[in-house]
Amino acid sequence: MAPDDLPLEPLKFHRSDFIRFDPEPLYKDRGELIGDGKCGGKAKGLAFARAVVESSSLRDLVSFPGFSFSITTEAFFDFVEDNRLDWLYDDPSGADLESMAEALSVGEGLKRDLMRVLERAGGLPLAVRSSSLLEDSLSLSFAGKYETCFVAAGTPDQEGLNALEGAIKRVWLSLFNPSAKAYRAKHGMGDRMEAMGVLIQPVVGRRRGDLYYPELSGTVFSRVFRRPTPRVRKEDGVMRICFGLGTRTVERGNARVFYLTNPNLRPEGNTPEQIAQSSQWDFDYIDVARRAFLTGSLNNLFLKSILKNHRNAGAFIEKYSDGMLLSTLSETDGPSRPIFSFHGLPVRFRDLFDTVRRLMGLMEARMGCPVDMEFTYETEGGDMHLLQMRPLASFDEMAHVEIPSIRDDVVLLKGDRMVSNGVLEGVRHLVYVDAEAYMSNWDPARVAHAVGEMNARLKGEPYILVGPGRWGSSNPSLGVPASYAQICNCGCLVELSLPSYGMSPELSYGTHFFLDMDSDGILYLPVFDGQEGNRFNRRWFNSAPFEQGLHRAVRLYTGSFNVYLDGQGERGIVALASAD
């Protein structure tokens, strides 16, 4: 068995190879280096992954984007100086970065380099990714803090050049956004310690009519921080899959989670209703004719198109009708909804799972630490492309947490799966978003703002944050769409499953949101109201005195609270401290 074919097991990590790795010569040798500065973290991780894979037995199974141009930090410093943007480092108000971008200029030398990129692209869609100095380091990921932009048509003309320039400017300016500033401040890093490189790649995918997208996109993590059952070991690895562009694997939308040594396990539940509720039903793509990044629903029109263009669609699409899951070809008397359930993937495409396992083992061994990767996969031909690889900066061994005996009447919240690990005692504040008020006084952005106001007030003390569904969701009907900057000071985050409102925690690891929490040491507890082993003490939340927030749904409770989360035993409790 080759070294990179070995199964995952606890490793003795040695990180020196990655720390010493210099990516600039690799990009220069390929004619893909622009500028004399630094490439940044994302470009370094991808270059390291390419060097490792191309010298291994996986070189014929794992490919990379056709090119990866690295614009170094030199161009960023020139952009800041030429446009007199130094004031943004010290701007506390949060400038309107989106509206600023159009009026700012880039140098003529860079424009010539960008036209060379567009000639290489030949009209293909492009992904323009951040690659900052601090990003994807061994200690911090900055996941989701900076922009990734798409150029729908990388044509070597003025229209293509304008689109590419605009995308690069938005990535550069994202260094100054509030969430990035809050993240750096929380970790003791000044804004001037950071600088932005840019990575430009063709969007990996295929054209289907006027639509361009990869069939499947995924993220994979070589270690599991939150386990839905003791049957899953932390060394087993977890993969998160979506159909179309990979935006849905890193955001808090619906996607399918596979634990790699138990791929048939569904932490969200096994009933048809639970599967349908948690499955992806729309997808992201690039409309080539309209030169636009769009989202399409898997309705009957799109279903017919997908069935026509994807021979293996029966392995990942089912119909949900009248409490049953049916094949895509089944006739139904009543209404039905097609969903991406990915039910047949583990059986019909074992090579995908085998290659991912081998790739994780190889990268862990060469990186000297757990890893996080993004990839695309085509079921016809088994083509896998590795798009990104970085250290899993937040990995830490779990210390044992002993949950004390606590009277049932003072338990406010209790959960029995996917909990993180840690203890907070004597917490003075608890912020709660009431689901009924959230839904009946519909203004998700104002709710998020009200939570952010509480977060700013409580800076310096780790409060408990409780709310319905998925914190940070891009879809407000699934949960409060709060940004990192609006919740970054909390010490424990609780997500309530409230089926009557159609809201449920997302039992997955792999989104940028969870990477933030792990790297910041924020504890996490999902609570499934009404299920055995779970408790939501609604009576206490409705009767205890509270301070009203800026939105009617937001409440601040003051008292003394304890948090005990046993990640190994999959038990978590939030209780009143005064009577436990």
N, C-alpha and C positions, 0 to 999 in steps of 0.2 A: 504494500500500500504506500503510495507516494505521500510525502509529508503533508501536502495540502489536501489529501483525501482523508486525513484522520478526522474522526468525529470530534465535536466540541467537548472540551472537558476543562476543569479549572486550570488556568495557566499561571505560570510565574512570569509576570509581565516585565519586559525590558523595553523601554521606550526610546532608547538612544538612537536607533536607526532612523526613526521618523523625525526626531528632534534635529538631527544633523542633516537631514535631507534638504538639498538646495534645488528648488524646482526651476529656477530661471534658465539654467543651461538646457534643460529638456525642451522648454518652449522655444528657446533660441535656435536649437538644432532643427526643430520642426518648422522654423520660419513663422512662428506664431507668437512671438514676444513683441509687444509694442511699448517702448519706453525703457528707461534705465533704472527704474525704481524696483520696488518689491511686488511680487505677484499677489500676495495675500493668502489667507488660510484656505479658502475653497480651491483655488488654483493649485496650491501645494498638495492638498489631499488627493485631488484627481490625478496629478502627475505622479505621486507616489503609488497610487493604485495601478496606474498604467504600467509603471516600471515593474511592479510586483507580478501582475497578471501576465505580462508578456514574457516573463522569465519562468513561468510555471506551466504545469500541465493543463491549466484552464485557458490558455491563450487561444485555443480553437473553439471555446465555448462562450467566452465573454468578450464582447466588443466594446468599443468606445465611440463617442460621436466623431463624425468625419473630420472635424477640426475643433480646436479649442484655443481661440485667440485670447491671450492674457494682456490686458491693458494695465500696466503697472501703476503704482501710486504716484509716479512722477507726473502723469497726466492729471491726476486729481489735484495735486498741489498747484499745477499751472492753472487749472480751472478756478480754484478758489482765489488765487492771486489776481488773475486777469479780470475776474468779475467782482473783485473786492467783496468777497463773502466772508472775510475773517470774523465779522460781527456775529455770524451764526453760531460760533462756538460758545458765545456768552449770552445768547438770546434766551431769556427765561419764558417768553410769552408764547413760543411755538409759532414760527412764521408759517405762512401758507406756502409750503414747499411745492405743492402741485402747480399752483398758478405761477410760481416764479420760474419754473423750468424753461418755458417757451422763450422768455426774453433773454436768457443767458446764452453766452457764446462759447464755442470751443475753438481751439487753435487750428490754423490751416494745415499744419503738419499732421495733426491727428485726423483731420478730415481726409487727407490723402491715404492714411493708413486704413481708415474705415472703408473707403472705396475699394481698397484691396481685399478687405474682408468680404464685402458684398460681391465682388467678382468671384471670389472663392465659393460663396453661398449659391450663386446662380439662381436666385429667386426663392430658395427654400426659406421657410419660417425660421426665425432665430430666437434663441433664449439668451437674454442678457442678465447675468447673475452677479450679485455682489460677491466680492472676495476681499474683505477688509483685513487689516493686519491682525486684529484681535479675533476675528471670526474663526470658528472651527478649531480652536486651540485645545490643548490637552486639559485645560481647566474650565473653559467657558465656550459655549457653542454659538451664542448670538443667534440661535435658530429663529427665523421669522422676523428678526428685528430690521433687516434691510430688505430692499426691493429685489424681486426678480421680475423682469418685464419681458414681454413677447413682442417681436416684430413679425407681423403676419406674412410679409413678403420681403425677403432680403434681396431686392432687385438692385443691380448696379446702376442706378439712376438717381436723380435728385429726390424723388419721392422716397426711395429706399434709404437714401442717406439721411433725409430729414427724420424719418422714423427711427433709424438707428441712433442718431444723435440724441433725439428726445428720450429714448430708453436709457441711454448711458447717463444723461443728466439727471434723470429721476433716480437712478441707482446711486449716483454720487450724492445727491441731496438727501437721500434716505439716511445718511450718516447722522443728520441733524434732527431726525424725527423724535417726538417725545418718548416713545417706548425705548428707543436706542439710548437716549440720554439717561432715562431712568435706570435702565439695565446697567449702564456703565457706572452711574453714581452708586447704585446699590453694591457694586462689587469693587468700589474704591478706585475706579479708573477715570481719570480726567478725560474730557472730550478731545483734548489735543494729543492724547496718547494714541488716538485712532487715525487711520487714513484708509481710503477706499481704492482697492483695485477692482477690476471688472473682468469677467470671463464671458466670452461670446461663443456660443455653440449653435449648430443647427439643431432645431427641435427634432428629436428622434421620433420617427413615426412613418406612416404611409398615407398617401392620398387615396381617399375613397370618394369618388365624385368630386365635389367642391370642398369636402371636409378633409382636414389633415389632422391626424392624431395617432399616438401609439395605441395598440389594442389594449394592453394592460400596462399600468404603471404601479410601481411598488416602492415601499421603504422597508428596510430590514434592519433589525437591531440584534446584535449578537448576544445580548444578555436581556433577561426579562426582569424588570423591576417590580412589576405588579402582576401577581399570578391569580387567575380565576379559581384555581384549585391546586392543592399540593401535588397533584399528578404532574404539574408543569414545573420543571426545575429552572432556576435562573440561568443556567448554562444552555438551555434549549434553543433560545432565539425566538424572535417573533417577527412576522412579516405582515404588512398591511397593503392590501391590493385594491385598486380601483380601475374602472374602465375609462379609457381616454387619457387626457393630460393628467399629470400627477399632482395637480393642485389639491385634489381631494384626499390624498394620502397624508398631507401635512397639515391640512386645515381640519376643523372639527365638524366635518360633514360625515355622511355615512360612507363607510368603506368596509371591506371584509378583512378580519384579522385571522391569521393562521399562526398557531403555535407549532413550531416546525417539527417537533417530535410527536405531536398529537394534532395533526391538521384538521381532523374532523370535529374537534371541540369547538363549540359555539358558546362563548361566555355570555352572549346576549340572550340565550335561551334557544330551545329546540323546537318550539311549537311553530306552525306556519305563521301565525300572527306575529310572534316575536321576531321571526326571521324577516318577514315583510317590513315590519316597522323599522328595523335597524339596517336594512339593505339600501344600497345606492340605487337611485332611480333616474338621476340625471347625470350628465357628464359634460366635460369641457373639451372644446376642440377649436381649431382655427378654420374659419371660413375663408378659403383662398380667394374666391371670387370677390368677396366683400372686404377682404383684407382686415378681418376683425377676429378678435378672441371672443367666443360665444359659449353659452351654455345651452344644451338641448335636453329636453325631457325624453325619457324612454317611453313615449306614447306610441300609439299604433303606427303612426307615420314613420317615426324613427325606428321602431321595432322592425318594420318591413325592410328598411334600408340596411339595418345592422345584420339581419338574417341573410340578406343578399350578399353583403360584403365580408361576412365572417363565417367561414364554413364551420367553425367550432363553437358558434354562439350557444349551442345547446348545452355546453359545459358550464356556462356562466350566467345564462338568463333563464328565469322561470316566470310563470304567471301565477299571481296570487288571486284566487277567486273563491268567495264563499267559505273562507277558513281553510282552503286547501292550496297547496303548491302543485302546479301542473307544468308539463313540458310546454315549450313555446309553440308546438304544433297542435296542442289540444284545443278542441272547440269547447266554448263555455256558453251556457244559456244566459247567465247574468253578466254584470260588469266584471272586468278583470283588470289587473294592473301588472304590467311586466316589471320585473326587478332584476338587478344584478346580484344574484345570490352566490355565484361562484361555487355552486354545489358540486360540480363534477371535476373541478380543477385538481384535487389531490390524487384522484384515480387516473384520469386521462392524461395528465401532464406531470407525471412524477419527475421527469427530467428537470422541470423548473425548480421543484423543491430540492432535488439532489444537488443541482448546481448552486443554489443559494446556500445550502449547508456547507458545501465545500468552499465556497467563496468566503463565507464567514470565518471558517476555520483558518483559511490561508491568511486573511487580512488580520485577524486577531494575532496570529503568530508573528507576522511581519511588523505590525504596528506596535505590538507590545502592550495593547490595551483593548478593551471592547470597542466595537465600531458601529457606525450608523452609515447605511448606504442607500442611495436611490438608484432605481434601474427601470428599464422598460422591457417588455417581453411580447413577442408575437407568437401565438400558438401555431400558426402555419410556418413551419421551418425552425421553430424553437430559437429564434434570434433574441439574445439578451444583450442589452447595452447598459453598461455601468455609467451613470451620469455624475455621481458624486460619492465621495467617501470621506468620512471625518471621524476623529476620535469621539467616542461616546463619553463626553467629558464628565457627565454626572454620575458615572458608575461608582458605587460604593457598596462594600459588604454590609449586610444587615446585622446590627447588634440585636441581641434578644431583648424584647420588651415584655415585661410582666404586667398584665392588666390586673389591677387590684379588684377585690370584691367590692362592688358598688350597688347600693340599693336601687331597685328598678325604678322607683318613683322619681329619682333625680337624674336618670339617664335621659338626655335630650335627643341624642342621635346614636344609632348603632348600625354598623354594616358588617358584612361577612365575606366580602370578596374585593379584590383589586385594591386593597388598602396599601398605603405606603407604610413607612416604619419610623416611629419616633414618639416622643413625649413632650407635651407642653403643659405646664402646671401654673395655676394662678393667673390665667389669661383674664384681663379686665374687661375686654369688649368683644361682642359678637355682632356682626352685621348680617342681616337677613333680608332676602328679597322674597316677598310673599307672592306666590304664583297667581292667586286670584286677582290681586291688585295689578300685577304685571300684565295679565291678559285683558282685564276689563278696562284698564286705563292705558291703552296700547300706545306706547311711545318708547320703544327699546333704546333708542339713542339717549333719551333723557334719563332712563333708568341707569344705563351705563355711566352717564355723567354723574348721577347722584351717588353711585357706588364709588366713583373716582374721587368725589369730594370727601366722602368718608375715609377713603384710603389715604388721602393727603393729610387729613386731620389726625389720623392715627399713626402717622409716620414715627418710627422709632419704637413701637410696641407691637409685637406680633399678635394681631387680632384673629378671630375666627370668622370666616366668610361662608355663608350658607345661601344657596339659591337653587331654583328648579332647573333640571336639565343640564345642559353643557355650558359651562362658563367659557366665554371666548368664542362661541360658535359664530360662523359667518352667516348662519341662518337664524334670525331672532326667534323664530317659532320653536327652535330647539333649545334655546337658552339665551341668557343675557349676553349681548355681543360686546363684552368689555374687552378693552385692550390690555396689554401687559402693564402699561403705565397706570391703569385705573385699579389694579388689584395687587401691585407688586409688593406692598408692605404687609400683606396678610401672612400669618404663620401656619394656618390650616385652612384648606379650601374643601368645602363639602358640596357635593352635587346630589340633589334629591330626585329620585324617580317618582313622578306623579302621573300615572297612566291616564287619569281622567283629563289631564291637560295635554296629553300626547308628548310629555317630556320625560327623557330618560338620560342618565349619564352615558357617556360613550366608553364602553369597557375596552379601551385600547391603549396601547402604548405606541408612540410613534409620531404624534403630532408635534409641531413646534411648541404648542401650549404645554405639553407634558415635559418636554425637554427644559423649558424655562423653569417649571416647578422643581424638577429634580436638581438642576444646577443651583437653584436658589435655596434649596432645603425646605421648600414649602410642603407641608404634609397634605395628603389627599385622602378623602374618605367618600366613597359613593354609598348612598343609602336608598334601598329599594322599599319604599313604603308598602306595607301590607304583606311582604314576603317574610318567611320564617328566617330568624337570625338577624332581622333588620328592625329598626324602630325610628319613627319620626314622632316626637312628642308634640303633636299639634296643639294639645291643650295648653302646654306651657307657653308656646310661641304666641298663642292668642290671648293669654291672660296676664303674662308678665308685663310690667311697665317698660316702655321703650320711647326713644326719641325719634320723631319722624324725620326722614331724609328729604331731599329736594324733590323726590318723586314719592307718591303715596305708597308705592310698593316697597320702599327701602326703609328699614328700621335698624336702629342702633340700641342694643341691650347692654347695660352696664352691670357687672357683678364679678363673680369669680368662677372661672370655668377651667376644667381639666380635659386634656386630650390624651388618650392612650391608643396608639395604633401599633398592632403587632403584625408586621408584614409577613413574617414566616408562618404564623398561625392563621392568617387571614381573618383577623378580628379587629374592630375599631370602635371606640366609644368616645363621645363627647358628653360630659356630665357636669352638673353643678358642683363646684368644689367645696362649698360651704357645708354640705351635708353628706359627703361621700365617706 
